[in-house]
Amino acid sequence: MMKILRQAGQKKQEEQPKKPPQLPLRWAVIIGLASGTGVFIGTLTGGVATGFGAGLAMAGLLHQVMD
């Protein structure tokens, strides 16, 4: 009985927690460029909604181009 409990305890200790998946580099580039575009257009026009729309459009465009 003790042997079974020891083996069960050892199996739990040997298992390493899985690392969460990392964000691919292409998505880091897409998010960075889309954010920069949104801030630039938003500052240029003075409208938050316009900047948000431009950033969203840039993210969609880059996602299609970089795929």
URHUTA-V445714 format. One record per pair of residues at least 12 apart in sequence whose ideal C-beta (glycine too) atoms are under 10 Angstrom apart, sorted by the first residue. I is the first residue (numbers start at 0). J is the second residue. D is the distance in Angstrom with one decimal. If there is no record, write none. Layout:
I/J/D  I/J/D
This chain:
23/65/9.9  24/65/10.0  25/61/8.4  25/62/8.6  25/65/5.1  25/66/8.4  26/58/9.5  26/61/9.5  26/62/8.6  26/65/9.0  28/61/7.4  28/65/7.3  29/57/8.2  29/58/5.7  29/59/9.3  29/60/9.3  29/61/4.5  29/62/6.0  29/64/9.4  29/65/6.7  30/54/9.4  30/58/7.2  30/61/9.2  31/61/9.8  32/54/9.0  32/57/6.2  32/58/8.1  32/60/9.6  32/61/6.1  32/65/10.0  33/53/8.5  33/54/4.6  33/55/7.2  33/56/8.4  33/57/4.4  33/58/3.8  33/59/8.6  33/60/8.8  33/61/6.6  33/62/9.2  34/50/9.7  34/54/6.1  34/57/8.9  34/58/8.8  35/54/8.3  35/57/8.5  36/50/8.2  36/53/5.5  36/54/5.5  36/55/9.6  36/56/8.3  36/57/4.3  36/58/8.6  36/60/9.6  36/61/9.3  37/49/8.9  37/50/4.5  37/51/6.0  37/52/8.2  37/53/5.5  37/54/2.6  37/55/7.6  37/56/9.2  37/57/7.2  37/58/8.8  38/50/6.3  38/53/9.3  38/54/7.7  39/53/8.0  39/54/9.2  39/57/9.9  40/52/8.2  40/53/3.9  40/54/7.5  40/56/9.4  40/57/8.9  41/53/7.3  41/54/8.0
